[in-house]
Amino acid sequence: MKCPHCGRELTGDDSRCPRCGMPIAQSVESYTPTNTQNTQPAYQQPARQPAYEQQPAYEYAPQPAYYEPAVERSRGFRPWVVIVLGALVLALGGVVAYLLINRGGEKEATTEEVANAQTSTVESQEFTSPTLGTYVYTGPVVTDATGQLVPNGHGRAEFRKGDFAGATYEGPFVLGAMDGVDAVYFFDNGDRFEGTFHNNLFDYGTIRLKSTGQTFTGPFKDGEPDAERGTWK
């Protein structure tokens, strides 16, 4: 056992410490030491350091890409450009004039041919054309600019080969083309068209469908019923 004051070893019979005289029976908690030479100063909490303020991260601003300024070159007068453009304009004008002259000549030749052609009549004569295919025709004919006989006038054609095979046409022809009013076209499936033809196509009239009984009356566009301007019933 040791003295709580000076730390000397004590015996069980000691009521006081032989060194410092402290009563041994006194509790350590209630004893207030008189000798403060060895008393340690009370521990003081160090002052709180200010919180470290983190500096904002440096934001790197990307530098714009460097573009080398374009060097402006002087645009002087270039006579060769004017010459080339002028030649192109003259060439284009010549082509347009040629087409207009030839088109006019074809129309005049066609009109003159129809007016002065000698009309004759054939019966059940076979004709072939790239558009109508092969057909047997009865009616008036004329000689066209190539010297070939072609249907011209009101006649009847029965188509044997080609896109019109199986159909029959009764109506006007103009130099081998189905063209004119008061024409009747009988399809191979029993459908029927009555009206006007223009250049081998339905132009205006009424078509009757045998299978459904429906009819369309009105204009046709590229040979097909124009539903926007005509009427189905």
Buried (B, 14 or more C-beta within 10 A) or exposed (E): EEBBBBEBEBEEEBEBBEEBEBEBEEEEEEEEEEEEEEEEEEEEEEEEEEEEEEEEEEEEEEEEEEEEEEEEEEEEEEEEEEEEEEEEEEEEEEEEEEEEEEEEEEEEEBEEBBEEBEEEEBEEBEBEBEEBBBBBBBBBBBBBEEEEBBBBBBBBBBBBEBEBEEBBBBBBBBBBBBBBEEBBBBBEEEBBBBBBBBEBBBBBBBBBBEEEEEEBBBBBBEEEBEEEEBEEE
